Amino acid sequence: PNPHGELFVLVEVLEVTGLRGSRVPLGSGEVSLAALAEAEFTRVAVRCTRGLRCSALLRLCREPPLAKTIFFVRHGESVWNRAQARLDVVSLAADTDHPLNAKGQRQAE
């Protein structure tokens, strides 16, 4: 609780790397329990490092869900992403399974 007595939920975004599962903090955000109780879903802005834009969508459940581990997988930049940013319709329509470009391959390593 903060000095005013209101309870908050802290959302932390971590990158899990390596065989031992090292956890690297990527960012965090918070939302009050009161705000969670007012809406079915609440979007939480997450202040991220490395220039990433992140948000989390939270839902307050009346019954505890089964324990679960969630993995978020991000791929690198693809030919599609690059063509979309440049409005390159020819490249967008050229294929249905767009491979990673050189930048995307470096990002995925």
SEZA-726256 format. One record per residue (C-alpha): residue in three letters; x, y, z. Coordinates in steps of 0.2 Angstrom, whole numbers, padded with zeros to 4 digits, always signed. Layout:
BEGIN
> ALA;X;Y;Z
...
***
This chain:
BEGIN
> PRO;+0000;+0000;+0000
> ASN;+0005;+0018;-0003
> PRO;+0005;+0031;+0011
> HIS;-0013;+0035;+0006
> GLY;-0019;+0017;+0009
> GLU;-0024;+0013;-0009
> LEU;-0018;-0004;-0016
> PHE;-0010;-0006;-0033
> VAL;-0005;-0020;-0044
> LEU;+0012;-0019;-0051
> VAL;+0015;-0026;-0068
> GLU;+0033;-0031;-0072
> VAL;+0039;-0036;-0090
> LEU;+0054;-0048;-0090
> GLU;+0064;-0056;-0103
> VAL;+0069;-0073;-0099
> THR;+0085;-0078;-0108
> GLY;+0097;-0093;-0108
> LEU;+0096;-0110;-0102
> ARG;+0095;-0105;-0084
> GLY;+0081;-0093;-0087
> SER;+0090;-0077;-0082
> ARG;+0077;-0063;-0080
> VAL;+0080;-0046;-0087
> PRO;+0068;-0032;-0082
> LEU;+0061;-0024;-0098
> GLY;+0049;-0012;-0089
> SER;+0035;-0010;-0077
> GLY;+0018;-0001;-0074
> GLU;+0005;+0000;-0061
> VAL;-0014;+0001;-0059
> SER;-0025;+0003;-0043
> LEU;-0036;-0011;-0038
> ALA;-0050;+0001;-0038
> ALA;-0048;+0005;-0057
> LEU;-0047;-0014;-0060
> ALA;-0063;-0017;-0050
> GLU;-0072;-0003;-0061
> ALA;-0070;-0011;-0078
> GLU;-0070;-0028;-0085
> PHE;-0053;-0025;-0093
> THR;-0040;-0012;-0089
> ARG;-0026;-0008;-0100
> VAL;-0010;-0004;-0091
> ALA;+0004;+0007;-0099
> VAL;+0021;-0001;-0096
> ARG;+0036;+0010;-0095
> CYS;+0049;+0000;-0105
> THR;+0067;+0000;-0108
> ARG;+0076;-0001;-0125
> GLY;+0063;+0010;-0133
> LEU;+0050;-0003;-0133
> ARG;+0031;+0002;-0132
> CYS;+0022;-0010;-0121
> SER;+0005;-0012;-0112
> ALA;-0004;-0025;-0103
> LEU;-0022;-0029;-0103
> LEU;-0028;-0035;-0085
> ARG;-0044;-0042;-0079
> LEU;-0050;-0044;-0061
> CYS;-0056;-0062;-0058
> ARG;-0069;-0066;-0045
> GLU;-0062;-0084;-0044
> PRO;-0043;-0088;-0044
> PRO;-0038;-0095;-0061
> LEU;-0028;-0111;-0062
> ALA;-0009;-0107;-0061
> LYS;-0002;-0104;-0078
> THR;+0015;-0098;-0086
> ILE;+0013;-0087;-0101
> PHE;+0027;-0085;-0113
> PHE;+0027;-0070;-0125
> VAL;+0037;-0073;-0141
> ARG;+0043;-0059;-0152
> HIS;+0050;-0062;-0169
> GLY;+0062;-0050;-0178
> GLU;+0057;-0038;-0192
> SER;+0051;-0047;-0208
> VAL;+0050;-0042;-0226
> TRP;+0031;-0039;-0223
> ASN;+0035;-0026;-0209
> ARG;+0047;-0016;-0219
> ALA;+0036;-0016;-0234
> GLN;+0021;-0011;-0224
> ALA;+0031;+0004;-0216
> ARG;+0036;+0009;-0234
> LEU;+0018;+0006;-0241
> ASP;+0027;-0006;-0254
> VAL;+0011;-0015;-0261
> VAL;+0022;-0025;-0273
> SER;+0032;-0033;-0259
> LEU;+0017;-0035;-0248
> ALA;+0008;-0045;-0261
> ALA;+0023;-0055;-0267
> ASP;+0022;-0069;-0254
> THR;+0011;-0076;-0241
> ASP;+0025;-0082;-0229
> HIS;+0037;-0067;-0228
> PRO;+0054;-0071;-0221
> LEU;+0064;-0061;-0209
> ASN;+0075;-0048;-0217
> ALA;+0093;-0045;-0212
> LYS;+0088;-0034;-0198
> GLY;+0075;-0046;-0192
> GLN;+0088;-0060;-0192
> ARG;+0100;-0050;-0181
> GLN;+0085;-0046;-0169
> ALA;+0081;-0064;-0167
> GLU;+0098;-0070;-0163
***
